[in-house]
Amino acid sequence: MSRASSLLAFADTVRGFMPRAEGLALYDEARRVARERPASTWLEVGSWCGKSSVYLGAAAETSACVLFSLDHHHGSEENQRGWEYFDESLVDPHDDRLNTLPFFQRTIAQAELERTVVALVGHSEVVATHFDQSLDLLFIDGGHAHDVAWRDFENWTPKVSLGGTLLIHDVFEDPSEGGRPPYEIFLAALASGQFVEHAHEGSLRALTRVR
Ligand SMILES: C[S@@+](CC[C@H](N)C(=O)[O-])C[C@H]1O[C@@H](n2cnc3c(N)ncnc32)[C@H](O)[C@@H]1O
């Protein structure tokens, strides 16, 4: 089995919310960026346990790109106790808070991607303020609450380079399928005139920065 196939098979075993078809589309987008822009800098907002990081990392390592994977690792609103996507096994007994960092680290170590996927542990808005590097690939899959998603859009999309790729997850046109904010920021990216959509798979949208 090739290195890429074994990483994609491994990604299937990592806990997370991304359907396989979307993970493979994410990988395909990232492979294209890796080919067109070797050794470039990428960032994802929302690591969770590292599932999307493996899809992206599998592509990144093919041409020495680096993926920064950003998360405070305490889960989004919907991951907290009493909410739909709460998972007791992710709670740290020391402080009774959700902590996905050890699971993320284990995923990246098992995938042998530690020199390709670099964890940024912190609040997205804090890191964005001090992050100057331009990005050839940005994947937004962080908090889906209104304010959080809009801050990610406002803080991170200006860092995408001309011709660079913006990927947004959980974009649902039909409100019965999922929350509004990812769809709203997708529309805002198009309305800005700076991005055009070039592909989609399920709830994953891929855009190119055109100006
Ligand atoms: C939908 S999950 C990411 C899923 C991941 N991409 C995957 O493939 O499994 C969203 C993540 O965003 C993180 N998050 C939410 N708000 C954040 C913020 N303001 N700063 C940093 N991380 C945040 C949560 O901790 C959570 O792990």
PDBQT file of the ligand as one rigid body, heavy atoms in Angstrom, charges set to zero:
ROOT
HETATM    1  C1  LIG A 301     -15.838  20.752  13.980  1.00  0.00    +0.000 C 
HETATM    2  S1  LIG A 301     -14.458  20.633  15.050  1.00  0.00    +0.000 S 
HETATM    3  C2  LIG A 301     -13.108  20.391  13.954  1.00  0.00    +0.000 C 
HETATM    4  C3  LIG A 301     -13.146  19.046  13.285  1.00  0.00    +0.000 C 
HETATM    5  C4  LIG A 301     -11.872  18.638  12.586  1.00  0.00    +0.000 C 
HETATM    6  N1  LIG A 301     -11.530  19.537  11.492  1.00  0.00    +0.000 N 
HETATM    7  C5  LIG A 301     -11.988  17.202  12.093  1.00  0.00    +0.000 C 
HETATM    8  O1  LIG A 301     -11.782  16.940  10.907  1.00  0.00    +0.000 OA
HETATM    9  O2  LIG A 301     -12.302  16.317  12.889  1.00  0.00    +0.000 OA
HETATM   10  C6  LIG A 301     -14.289  22.307  15.576  1.00  0.00    +0.000 C 
HETATM   11  C7  LIG A 301     -13.112  22.590  16.472  1.00  0.00    +0.000 C 
HETATM   12  O3  LIG A 301     -12.963  24.012  16.589  1.00  0.00    +0.000 OA
HETATM   13  C8  LIG A 301     -12.440  24.302  17.866  1.00  0.00    +0.000 C 
HETATM   14  N2  LIG A 301     -12.742  25.698  18.181  1.00  0.00    +0.000 N 
HETATM   15  C9  LIG A 301     -13.975  26.263  18.329  1.00  0.00    +0.000 A 
HETATM   16  N3  LIG A 301     -13.864  27.578  18.576  1.00  0.00    +0.000 NA
HETATM   17  C10 LIG A 301     -12.535  27.857  18.574  1.00  0.00    +0.000 A 
HETATM   18  C11 LIG A 301     -11.772  29.058  18.779  1.00  0.00    +0.000 A 
HETATM   19  N4  LIG A 301     -12.370  30.241  19.007  1.00  0.00    +0.000 N 
HETATM   20  N5  LIG A 301     -10.425  28.974  18.739  1.00  0.00    +0.000 NA
HETATM   21  C12 LIG A 301      -9.807  27.773  18.513  1.00  0.00    +0.000 A 
HETATM   22  N6  LIG A 301     -10.474  26.626  18.303  1.00  0.00    +0.000 NA
HETATM   23  C13 LIG A 301     -11.817  26.658  18.335  1.00  0.00    +0.000 A 
HETATM   24  C14 LIG A 301     -13.096  23.309  18.792  1.00  0.00    +0.000 C 
HETATM   25  O4  LIG A 301     -12.325  23.127  19.966  1.00  0.00    +0.000 OA
HETATM   26  C15 LIG A 301     -13.209  22.061  17.910  1.00  0.00    +0.000 C 
HETATM   27  O5  LIG A 301     -12.168  21.155  18.166  1.00  0.00    +0.000 OA
ENDROOT
TORSDOF 0
